[in-house]
Amino acid sequence: MDALSKLGWLAAEVLLKDTAIHLLAPEQTGMVLSNRSSSLDTDLRYYATVKEFASPGLFVYTLPNIVMGEISIRHGFKGENTFFVSDIFDTDLMSAYPAQLLAETPLQACICGWVEVMDQQYEAALFLVENKQRDNGIPLTAAALSSLYQQK
């Protein structure tokens, strides 16, 4: 795996550790992730290999949504997923879009957040949002996401 996929995969492991998400049907869990650099960190590494022999092992990671594929393979998720690229963690988008997915699709849970890797800079903030309100849950709003994750 490339660095972006490793970071997202590990963050998802921590996020989902003590959840009952595995009880949902595979089509009921989706993902909405975003970052600033897309897959540029891996793209640059891949481009460096093109000079002699293009690395197929790196080529497969030259799309940012591959991190969602790695998480989906690990957990068996088959729900809708989307990857956005923006300069900042867009709390309005990252609250409205998952809320719309939960309201209008078969999704019952959605992993959303920010997974960024560029050079030696790593950032990950994942959130699990669900249709079922939990006692310790917080509402899915831009303000709530801002309070949970503030970018530098």
C-alpha positions in Angstrom: 0.0 0.0 0.0 1.1 3.6 -0.5 1.3 6.0 2.4 -2.1 7.5 1.9 -3.8 4.1 1.9 -1.8 3.0 5.0 -2.8 6.1 6.9 -6.5 5.8 6.0 -6.5 2.1 6.6 -4.9 2.5 10.1 -7.2 5.4 11.0 -10.2 3.3 10.0 -9.0 0.4 12.2 -8.8 2.8 15.2 -12.2 4.4 14.4 -14.1 1.1 13.9 -12.3 -0.9 16.7 -15.2 -1.1 19.2 -18.2 -0.5 16.9 -20.9 -2.8 15.7 -20.5 -1.7 12.1 -19.8 -5.3 11.0 -23.4 -6.1 11.9 -24.6 -4.0 9.0 -25.1 -5.4 5.5 -22.1 -4.6 3.2 -24.2 -2.2 1.1 -25.2 -0.2 4.2 -21.7 1.3 5.0 -20.2 3.9 2.8 -17.4 6.5 2.8 -16.9 10.1 2.1 -13.3 11.2 2.4 -11.3 14.3 1.3 -7.8 15.7 1.3 -5.7 18.5 -0.1 -3.1 16.7 -2.3 -5.1 13.9 -3.9 -2.6 11.2 -4.6 0.2 13.5 -5.5 2.7 12.0 -3.0 2.4 8.6 -4.7 2.1 10.2 -8.2 5.5 11.8 -7.7 7.0 8.5 -6.6 5.5 6.7 -9.6 6.7 9.3 -12.0 10.3 8.8 -10.7 10.0 5.1 -11.6 8.9 5.9 -15.2 12.4 7.0 -16.1 13.6 3.4 -16.0 10.8 0.9 -15.4 7.3 2.1 -14.5 6.2 0.4 -11.2 2.8 -1.2 -11.5 2.8 -1.6 -7.8 2.8 2.2 -7.4 0.6 2.9 -10.4 -2.4 1.2 -8.8 -2.2 3.9 -6.0 -2.2 6.9 -8.3 -5.9 7.7 -7.5 -6.9 9.1 -4.1 -10.0 6.9 -3.8 -7.8 3.7 -3.6 -7.6 4.3 0.2 -11.4 3.7 0.3 -10.9 0.5 -1.7 -8.3 -0.7 0.8 -10.7 0.1 3.8 -13.6 -1.6 1.9 -11.7 -4.7 1.2 -10.6 -5.0 4.8 -14.1 -4.5 6.2 -16.2 -5.8 3.4 -18.0 -2.5 2.7 -19.9 -2.2 -0.5 -21.8 1.1 0.0 -21.5 4.3 -1.9 -18.2 6.2 -1.6 -16.8 9.5 -2.8 -13.5 11.2 -2.5 -13.2 15.0 -2.7 -10.1 17.1 -3.1 -10.1 20.6 -1.6 -7.7 23.0 0.0 -9.2 22.6 3.5 -11.4 20.2 5.3 -14.8 21.5 4.1 -17.1 21.0 7.1 -20.2 22.2 5.2 -19.7 19.6 2.5 -18.5 16.9 4.9 -21.6 17.2 7.0 -24.2 17.8 4.2 -23.1 15.1 1.7 -23.0 12.2 4.2 -26.3 13.4 5.7 -27.8 13.3 2.3 -26.4 9.8 1.6 -27.9 8.5 4.9 -31.2 10.1 4.1 -31.6 9.0 0.5 -29.7 5.8 0.0 -29.6 2.4 1.8 -26.6 3.5 3.8 -27.0 3.2 7.6 -23.4 4.3 8.4 -20.8 6.4 6.7 -17.1 6.9 7.4 -16.2 10.5 6.6 -13.2 12.7 7.1 -9.8 13.9 6.0 -6.8 11.7 5.1 -3.8 13.7 3.8 -0.3 12.6 3.0 2.4 14.7 1.3 6.1 14.1 1.8 6.5 13.4 5.5 3.4 15.3 6.5 0.5 13.2 7.6 -3.0 14.1 8.8 -6.0 11.9 9.5 -9.4 12.6 11.1 -12.1 10.1 10.5 -15.6 10.2 11.9 -18.3 7.5 11.9 -21.8 8.9 11.2 -24.9 6.7 11.5 -28.6 6.9 11.0 -29.1 5.5 14.4 -28.6 8.1 17.1 -26.4 6.9 20.0 -26.2 8.2 23.5 -22.7 9.5 23.1 -23.3 10.7 19.5 -23.0 14.2 18.3 -25.1 15.8 15.6 -23.7 15.8 12.0 -23.2 19.5 11.5 -20.4 21.7 10.2 -20.0 23.2 13.6 -19.7 19.8 15.3 -17.1 18.7 12.7 -15.2 21.9 13.2 -15.0 21.3 16.9 -13.7 17.8 16.4 -11.1 18.6 13.9 -9.4 21.9 13.3 -6.8 22.1 10.6 -3.5 23.8 11.3 
